[in-house]
Structure formats: structure tokens, C-alpha cells
Amino acid sequence: MPDGVAIGIDAGGTKVEGLLVDAASGGRILDRRVVDTPATDAEAAARAIVAVARELMAGRDGVAALGVGAAGMVDRHGVIRFAPNLAWREFPLAERVAAAVAIPTLVENDANVAAWGEFRFGAGQGAIDMLLVTVGTGIGGGIVAGGRLFRGAHGFAGEIGHIIVEPDQVGSGRAIGRLGRAAADEHPESLIAELAGGAAHVTGAVVTEAATKGDVVARRILSEVGRRLGEGMAGLVNILDPDVVVVGGGVIEAGELILGPARTAFASTVEAPDHRPEVPVVAAQMGNDAGAVGAADLAWNELVRA
């Protein structure tokens, strides 16, 4: 097996996905495993991570490291202090997994490893300072500063969905669904309720589908959400001054219907736009693999190469 091969695992609320990654050769994916996991049982979720790692290691010598991306507040020792959608509370995941697989193991916040994946192999390549904004059910983020993942003093940096202006309430998939349900009641002629089978069943994905089919009401919702996202990103750029802002997550399936308004609002809100280099706002490139690939590469770089 070539040098630089590591395992990256994306531990979500319903499944654990593991990738065998050649981190030394552009993040090439060599193998993949996926298992379901219960969100309400912390020990079972940890066992699922170990099982996936062992499957990917089976019959292979020289797997250098394991990286795990997990939702929630992960400290610098790989302890998950709190996870909003999983049962982990003060759970020493890195210690448990490392003892079971017997290779160097790193546990990091899922948005952070996705940011690292995009920085190394995706839309952030060539940057030195990068901001990732993930827009899914909620809003998350990851920061790369000076070519290194920025974790903050305790490991909790990047939780941009929890700033006081509450962009989660106006710019996430959850917000799109809420606005869509209200719009379906107010505009029964819209495709939104029809596609969902009733206003009560409207989700962000339904609004996006209606918008891509030309529904005016759905497009108006995405435009408003994009505007709010752009304003929020401008505030973050004023603070962080990155080379590029990468936008990822399920909501970005709407493409320019949301990114276009976001860029327009960003350009009109960021401080002194005529007197600073342009900061591109671009779509993520790695899709759902960003987290696991980033976790593998981060583990290899920090635990093996360092």
C-alpha cells in the first residue's frame, strides 16, 4: 500500500460513512463503507465507527491514521462535549476508537473536516485563508487560517450558525422549509404544496425543486434566503478576511438560485468593497465526500507527517 493512506469517517446522525483515502495523491478514494447507526446510543455509534474502520483496514497493511468528523463541540483531545443530534455528551470518542483500531486517531468537528477537504482538494485549493459555510438543516462553518485549520482556544471555533444574528433562522434548509410552508398556505397556486403533498409537508428540498421548475414563489424564497446568507457572509469576511468563501451543504443544490442573490448581497454589504481585493463566493466541489476525505487527510498530516 502506498505511503499516505488513511481512513476518514463521517459520523452522522443516521449513518457512518468511511473512506480509504490516498492523502498523498490528491485525496484519491480507494474504498468506501457505509453502515447505519442509531442517533440515541453513543456506544453503538462508537462501535459503528470502529466496525467501519476495521472493514477498511482488513487485509491491508500500512493504513497510517484514522480521522473522524462528528457533529457537535469536539475539544482538542477528541472528546465530544456536546452533539445536538446525537447522544454524545462528554464522550471520549478519540480515545475509545484509537484503543480499538490501534492506529493514530483524530476526532474533529464535521464542518471543520469538510472545510479541510475543500481547502486541500476542492474549491479552496490555492487559498491560504478560507471560510467554509455549510448550509444544510442548519448552518455550520469551518475556518482555515494561514494554511492550517483554525480551532480556537478550546477546539470549538467555526460555529457560525450560533452567532447572535441567528442565520440558522433565515438561511438554512430548516428556514427554507418554514418559509415554504407559509408560502404554500398563502399561495395555493404555487407548485410548493403540490410537490410536497400539502403545506404541512413542505421541506427545503421541496422548495428547491419547485424553484428549479420555475415556480415564482419558490424562487422568491430562495432569493431572500440567499440575500440573508450573503449578508451573514459579509460580516464574517469583515472579521476573518479570507481569500475565498466556499459554500456547501444540501441547500446549494439550488445553485445560482441561491448563490446569485448571496453574491449580490455579499458585495453590497462587505466593508469597502471598492477598496479591497474581491473575495470570491464559490460553490463547494467535493459534495458529501468532503468531510471523510478531509478527516483522512487531516489525520495523516497532523498525526503522521507532523
C-alpha positions, 0 to 999 in steps of 0.5 A: 500500500502506498505511503499516505493512506488513511481512513476518514469517517463521517459520523452522522446522525443516521449513518457512518460513512468511511473512506480509504483515502490516498492523502498523498495523491490528491485525496484519491478514494480507494474504498468506501463503507457505509453502515447505519447507526442509531442517533440515541446510543453513543456506544453503538455509534462508537462501535459503528465507527470502529466496525467501519474502520476495521472493514477498511483496514482488513487485509491491508497493511500500512493504513497510517491514521484514522480521522473522524468528523462528528457533529457537535463541540469536539475539544482538542483531545477528541472528546465530544462535549456536546452533539445536538443530534446525537447522544454524545455528551462528554464522550471520549470518542478519540480515545475509545476508537484509537484503543480499538483500531490501534492506529493514530486517531483524530476526532474533529468537528464535521464542518471543520473536516469538510472545510479541510477537504475543500481547502486541500482538494476542492474549491479552496485549493490555492487559498491560504485563508478560507471560510467554509459555510455549510448550509444544510438543516442548519448552518455550520462553518469551518475556518482555515487560517494561514494554511492550517485549520483554525480551532480556537482556544478550546477546539470549538471555533467555526460555529457560525450558525450560533452567532447572535444574528441567528442565520440558522433562522433565515438561511438554512434548509430548516428556514427554507422549509418554514418559509415554504410552508407559509408560502404554500398556505398563502399561495395555493397556486404555487407548485410548493404544496403540490410537490410536497403533498400539502403545506404541512409537508413542505421541506427545503428540498421541496422548495428547491425543486419547485424553484428549479421548475420555475415556480415564482414563489419558490424562487422568491424564497430562495432569493431572500434566503440567499440575500440573508446568507450573503449578508451573514457572509459579509460580516464574517469576511469583515472579521476573518478576511479570507481569500475565498468563501466556499459554500456547501451543504444540501441547500446549494443544490439550488445553485445560482438560485441561491448563490446569485442573490448571496453574491449580490448581497455579499458585495453590497454589504462587505466593508469597502468593497471598492477598496479591497481585493474581491473575495470570491463566493464559490460553490463547494466541489467535493459534495458529501465526500468532503468531510471523510476525505478531509478527516483522512487527510487531516489525520495523516498530516497532523498525526503522521507527517507532523 
